[in-house]
Amino acid sequence: MRRTTATMKVLTLLAKAGVEDRLWGRRICQLTNLGPGSVYPILERLEREGFVRGYRETEAPSGRPRRRYYELTRDGRLELAEAHATSVRATNGARRSTSFGWAP
């Protein structure tokens, strides 16, 4: 998986969503401050990779089309945890480094 900042924003939002918090594409755009040209391709890619599951509303509400909701899968949660662990290791490694190969 490509771990871009935008992808991590979407994964993190989906991970924080409660059981009752159903998230659809436009709402994800609003909450992440990302445009639809970024969010929808990310969701499609994550769904293909098995990290996100998308499903449609069962009933068509009046006045708008049925929404497609997204939720993080078990594999998506594992991937997010691994990405977070990798980021922490990289940050800790950078903090431990006190020499950049040159002397003042």
N, C-alpha and C positions, 0 to 999 in steps of 0.2 A: 504494500500500500504506500502511496505517496503521502508523506506526512507534512503537507503544507500547513501554513498557519490557518488558512480557511478550512481545510479538512479537519484540523484539530478543533476549531471553533464549533463546527457542526457536530462532531462526535461528542465533545464535552457537553454541549447543550442537550443532546439526546440522552446522555448518561445522567444528567441532572433532572430530567423530566420524571415526574412521579407517574404512578400507574394511571391516574386519572388525567394526566396532562397529555392530551393527544396533540402532536405537532404535525403540521402540514407545511408544504414548501414555502408558501408566502409568509407564514408565521415564523418559520426558521429564518427567512431573509430578514424580517423585522428584528428578531431577537439577537441575531449575530451581526447586524449591520453589513451584511453581504448582499450583493445583487443577485437576481435570479439567474443571470448568466454564469455565476459562480456556484450557487447553491444547487441548482437542479443537476448539472453534470456531476457534482460531488455526490449527491444522493444516488444517482444512477450507478456511478462507479462503486460506491460502498455497498449498494444492493447486489450488484453483480458479484462482488467479492465475498458476500455473505456476512458483512458486518452490520448491515441495516436491513430491516424487513419493512416493505411498504405494503399497504393495503387500502382499499377504497371503503368509503362510508357505505353501509349497507342500504340505507335509504337516501333517496335524492331529496334534499331539502328544497322548499319552494324558493325561487328567486336566485339560486346559484347552483353551479354544477357540484356533483359529489366531490368531496375532498379526498386526496390520497394522503393518508397518515403514515408516519415513519416512526420506527422504534429501533433501538439498538438491540442486536442479538447477543447471545452469549459470546460468540466469537468477536463481536464488536467491542464488548466490554474488556475482553482479554487483550485485544489489540490496543485499546486506549491505555490500559494499565501498562503494557509493554512500552508504548510510546512515552508515557510519563516517566517510567523507570529509566529509560534511555536518556531522557532530557535531564533528569536528576543526576545521573552518572556523569554526563557531559559537563554539567554545571559544576559539580563537585571537583571534577578533574581540572577544570579551568581555574578554580579557586586555589587548588593545591599548587599549581604551577606558579613559582615565584620568579623564575628566570626565563627570559625569552631568547637566550643565546647570545646576548650582548652585554657588555659591561659599561656602566656609565663613565 
